[in-house]
Amino acid sequence: MYWEIFLWAACIIAAASALFSAAVSDLRTREVGDRHWAIICAAGIPCSAAALAGSLPAMPVAVSAASSALMAAYVLSERMGGHWALAASLVLSAASYLMCPQCPGREALMSPAASSVLFLVMYYSGILAGGADAKALISLSLAFPAYPAIPWLPLLWAPHLPASAVLSFPVSVLAAAAMLTLIPMALIGFRNASEGRFGPRMLTEYPMLLRDAENSYVWPAVDVEGGELVRRRPDADVGSVYARLKAEGIEEIPVTPMVPFVVPIAAGFAAVLAAGNPLFALV
């Protein structure tokens, strides 16, 4: 038991250190290097696999760990990041799950791949706007196939089956991070309301001079097509957007702030570790 606690503690320390560094980088520059996620995966996958081997058969755990390693390669490695790695990861994950049909807690064998696919879908559909945000959550999925077994933690809402099979550790971290983003939304709403601006986007957008927006961490919420202003979703191609807007003589535009989402992810990680997920009290 003490060995398992040590292994989970090592996972937590590695993940917390990398997340803190990533959050600082995201806050300062809105850019986060992949080395942070590589550290989480490199430390977390073997440590969590060794911890799970104390309660699950070694062979399914090893196959699941190989699945996680391939998923990490797909997400982080340009050399090994082909779709074959994703397909192989999913096959191995399903195989590890089927190898242990009567094992209590076997959902941990398939959770890393399932959570990773969920976050990939959220990224490609635009729900997660930043690649670093998706990589942060995927790396946590691979490093924490189950809630870490640390005595006395979480303090309030402990995970329990079957809820924890759906509300996995990384999903709980995302839920906590999403709740924390309500704070900047409330501040934007207060600013708009105090200046007399109301409407469906008052919690996410505010006006800014174009010359100021170009030098700020914001997304232009409009673009020019056919000589007319149109709505646009956030993406990396902001330079050409500003060029088109300036060419039309537009001086003020609505903008959406670039929220450094790795910061609430790091805070959500700490909150879920310490307090747990309040949804466990409801289900």
Wavefront OBJ file of the C-alpha trace (Angstrom):
o trace
v 0.000 0.000 0.000
v 2.781 2.436 0.908
v 4.500 1.713 -2.412
v 1.307 2.617 -4.287
v 1.003 5.858 -2.321
v 4.581 6.734 -3.211
v 3.934 6.079 -6.912
v 0.789 8.210 -6.969
v 2.620 10.945 -5.096
v 5.341 10.883 -7.751
v 2.647 11.262 -10.445
v 1.139 14.212 -8.606
v 4.449 15.984 -8.032
v 5.523 15.618 -11.670
v 2.146 16.745 -12.991
v 1.834 19.652 -10.558
v 5.331 20.920 -11.353
v 4.792 20.739 -15.114
v 1.332 22.305 -14.887
v 2.592 25.193 -12.763
v 5.391 25.911 -15.234
v 2.957 25.623 -18.148
v 0.454 27.942 -16.461
v 3.129 30.607 -15.946
v 4.158 30.342 -19.600
v 0.535 30.511 -20.784
v -0.160 33.527 -18.598
v 2.912 35.425 -19.812
v 3.025 34.539 -23.511
v -0.094 32.481 -24.348
v 2.293 29.794 -25.599
v 3.203 26.515 -23.884
v 5.935 24.122 -24.987
v 5.215 20.412 -25.422
v 7.993 19.547 -22.965
v 5.525 20.151 -20.128
v 3.141 17.468 -21.386
v 6.038 15.134 -22.192
v 7.170 15.366 -18.558
v 3.684 14.510 -17.290
v 3.420 11.515 -19.629
v 6.974 10.269 -19.072
v 6.556 10.300 -15.299
v 2.877 9.536 -15.022
v 2.400 6.578 -17.368
v 4.955 4.237 -15.724
v 4.193 5.406 -12.178
v 0.431 5.011 -12.503
v 0.864 1.645 -14.262
v 3.059 0.390 -11.415
v 0.498 1.650 -8.898
v -2.383 -0.078 -10.699
v -0.403 -3.319 -10.883
v -0.998 -3.675 -7.160
v -4.742 -4.167 -7.709
v -5.028 -5.363 -11.338
v -3.259 -8.169 -13.249
v 0.110 -7.124 -14.615
v -0.512 -8.056 -18.258
v -3.639 -5.894 -18.840
v -1.943 -3.022 -17.018
v 1.136 -3.332 -19.242
v -1.014 -3.370 -22.396
v -2.918 -0.319 -21.176
v 0.369 1.481 -20.457
v 1.548 0.676 -23.995
v -1.713 2.137 -25.277
v -1.066 5.324 -23.298
v 2.493 5.569 -24.624
v 1.225 5.352 -28.200
v -1.419 7.994 -27.472
v 1.292 10.270 -26.096
v 3.335 9.677 -29.243
v 0.333 10.518 -31.410
v -0.267 13.789 -29.569
v 3.288 14.944 -28.882
v 5.635 13.383 -31.430
v 5.841 14.583 -35.026
v 7.854 11.502 -35.962
v 5.426 8.970 -34.476
v 2.293 11.076 -34.596
v 0.554 9.292 -37.458
v -2.993 8.000 -37.310
v -1.567 4.489 -36.982
v -0.440 5.386 -33.464
v -3.938 6.533 -32.538
v -5.527 3.391 -34.008
v -3.024 1.115 -32.275
v -3.586 2.914 -28.986
v -7.338 2.384 -29.171
v -6.945 -1.293 -30.097
v -4.561 -1.932 -27.213
v -6.827 -0.061 -24.812
v -9.837 -2.181 -25.782
v -7.707 -5.342 -25.563
v -6.524 -4.512 -22.042
v -10.121 -3.966 -20.955
v -11.291 -7.279 -22.439
v -8.378 -9.176 -20.885
v -9.754 -8.482 -17.422
v -13.531 -9.084 -17.587
v -14.065 -9.712 -13.873
v -11.527 -7.284 -12.447
v -12.813 -4.578 -10.065
v -11.645 -1.188 -11.250
v -10.900 -2.347 -14.800
v -12.336 0.926 -16.171
v -8.899 2.401 -15.401
v -7.505 0.262 -18.229
v -9.633 1.986 -20.861
v -10.049 5.410 -19.276
v -6.837 6.995 -20.669
v -7.697 6.312 -24.306
v -11.397 7.141 -23.861
v -10.672 10.467 -22.160
v -7.991 11.328 -24.715
v -10.391 10.741 -27.604
v -12.972 12.907 -25.857
v -10.507 15.807 -25.603
v -9.344 15.321 -29.195
v -12.963 15.579 -30.366
v -13.462 18.686 -28.234
v -10.336 20.244 -29.762
v -11.155 19.496 -33.389
v -14.747 20.661 -32.896
v -13.562 23.976 -31.430
v -14.841 23.438 -27.890
v -11.236 23.519 -26.677
v -9.760 26.508 -28.502
v -6.067 25.902 -27.787
v -3.838 22.972 -28.649
v -2.026 23.351 -25.337
v -5.339 23.042 -23.483
v -6.125 19.746 -25.213
v -2.591 18.426 -24.676
v -2.725 19.326 -20.996
v -5.939 17.367 -20.491
v -4.755 14.428 -22.600
v -1.484 14.204 -20.687
v -3.456 14.143 -17.422
v -5.658 11.408 -18.891
v -2.602 9.265 -19.619
v -0.879 9.960 -16.302
v -4.001 9.425 -14.176
v -6.013 6.449 -15.478
v -7.692 6.423 -12.065
v -8.063 8.806 -9.162
v -4.795 8.751 -7.203
v -5.071 6.660 -4.065
v -3.731 9.061 -1.441
v -4.931 8.739 2.180
v -7.322 11.488 3.311
v -7.653 12.886 -0.215
v -9.899 14.214 -1.507
v -11.155 15.946 1.593
v -14.797 16.447 0.569
v -16.135 14.530 -2.424
v -14.457 11.159 -2.852
v -14.865 9.309 -6.177
v -17.043 6.214 -6.255
v -18.333 3.808 -8.880
v -20.148 3.952 -11.195
v -19.941 7.769 -11.257
v -16.145 7.849 -11.318
v -16.110 5.713 -14.476
v -17.782 8.594 -16.324
v -16.486 11.519 -14.290
v -12.873 10.412 -14.598
v -10.048 12.385 -13.050
v -9.228 14.486 -16.165
v -12.924 15.090 -16.865
v -13.319 16.365 -13.306
v -10.301 18.633 -13.814
v -11.897 20.031 -16.991
v -15.181 20.621 -15.154
v -13.380 22.501 -12.386
v -11.413 24.551 -14.925
v -14.596 25.430 -16.793
v -16.166 26.637 -13.544
v -13.147 28.869 -12.899
v -13.512 30.504 -16.316
v -16.826 31.910 -15.101
v -14.776 34.472 -13.170
v -13.370 36.321 -16.244
v -16.782 35.993 -17.914
v -18.372 37.711 -14.948
v -15.761 40.487 -15.101
v -16.417 41.018 -18.819
v -20.147 41.088 -18.172
v -19.728 43.630 -15.391
v -17.586 45.823 -17.635
v -20.134 45.719 -20.453
v -23.066 46.320 -18.125
v -21.344 49.288 -16.474
v -20.812 50.820 -19.923
v -24.389 50.142 -21.033
v -23.720 47.218 -23.360
v -26.143 44.312 -23.111
v -26.816 41.323 -25.313
v -26.144 37.627 -25.837
v -22.359 38.145 -26.094
v -21.920 40.535 -23.192
v -20.141 37.837 -21.141
v -17.568 36.980 -23.803
v -16.866 40.095 -25.910
v -16.134 43.792 -25.523
v -15.123 46.540 -27.970
v -11.504 47.564 -28.496
v -9.679 49.900 -30.846
v -8.133 47.929 -33.665
v -4.662 49.348 -33.050
v -4.843 48.233 -29.421
v -6.249 44.804 -30.263
v -3.257 44.028 -32.495
v -0.953 44.305 -29.477
v -3.203 42.584 -26.942
v -4.020 38.996 -26.054
v -7.438 39.024 -27.724
v -9.174 37.324 -30.638
v -10.952 39.498 -33.227
v -14.590 38.480 -33.158
v -15.264 39.776 -36.681
v -13.686 39.515 -40.122
v -14.264 40.997 -43.574
v -15.777 38.936 -46.382
v -16.985 40.502 -49.603
v -16.660 43.968 -48.107
v -18.952 43.127 -45.173
v -18.285 42.384 -41.520
v -18.947 38.779 -40.528
v -18.612 36.875 -37.279
v -15.586 34.605 -36.877
v -14.413 31.963 -34.433
v -11.037 32.298 -32.702
v -8.087 30.852 -34.622
v -4.384 31.503 -35.060
v -4.663 33.501 -38.295
v -5.270 36.864 -36.654
v -2.668 38.818 -38.639
v -4.531 38.549 -41.926
v -7.795 39.365 -40.158
v -6.384 42.621 -38.805
v -4.979 43.445 -42.261
v -8.400 43.040 -43.861
v -10.079 45.099 -41.157
v -7.551 47.929 -41.537
v -7.984 47.855 -45.304
v -11.689 48.556 -44.768
v -10.902 51.505 -42.509
v -12.425 49.884 -39.412
v -11.136 51.411 -36.190
v -13.013 49.506 -33.475
v -14.007 45.844 -33.286
v -15.495 43.425 -30.773
v -12.857 41.118 -29.298
v -12.748 37.987 -27.175
v -9.935 37.728 -24.611
v -7.395 34.929 -25.004
v -8.038 33.258 -21.669
v -4.889 31.324 -20.650
v -6.904 28.155 -20.051
v -3.911 26.178 -18.805
v -4.101 28.370 -15.685
v -7.607 27.175 -14.669
v -6.616 23.627 -15.686
v -3.741 23.785 -13.186
v -6.047 25.252 -10.548
v -8.682 22.631 -11.342
v -6.075 19.892 -10.949
v -5.235 21.135 -7.465
v -8.907 21.566 -6.534
v -9.922 18.051 -7.634
v -6.965 16.516 -5.813
v -7.711 18.380 -2.612
v -11.496 18.564 -2.537
v -12.754 16.129 -5.193
v -15.656 16.600 -7.565
v -18.874 17.965 -5.994
v -20.902 16.030 -8.567
v -20.035 12.853 -6.653
v -22.317 14.112 -3.908
v -25.221 14.124 -6.360
v -24.797 10.800 -8.151
l 1 2 3 4 5 6 7 8 9 10 11 12 13 14 15 16 17 18 19 20 21 22 23 24 25 26 27 28 29 30 31 32 33 34 35 36 37 38 39 40 41 42 43 44 45 46 47 48 49 50 51 52 53 54 55 56 57 58 59 60 61 62 63 64 65 66 67 68 69 70 71 72 73 74 75 76 77 78 79 80 81 82 83 84 85 86 87 88 89 90 91 92 93 94 95 96 97 98 99 100 101 102 103 104 105 106 107 108 109 110 111 112 113 114 115 116 117 118 119 120 121 122 123 124 125 126 127 128 129 130 131 132 133 134 135 136 137 138 139 140 141 142 143 144 145 146 147 148 149 150 151 152 153 154 155 156 157 158 159 160 161 162 163 164 165 166 167 168 169 170 171 172 173 174 175 176 177 178 179 180 181 182 183 184 185 186 187 188 189 190 191 192 193 194 195 196 197 198 199 200 201 202 203 204 205 206 207 208 209 210 211 212 213 214 215 216 217 218 219 220 221 222 223 224 225 226 227 228 229 230 231 232 233 234 235 236 237 238 239 240 241 242 243 244 245 246 247 248 249 250 251 252 253 254 255 256 257 258 259 260 261 262 263 264 265 266 267 268 269 270 271 272 273 274 275 276 277 278 279 280 281 282 283
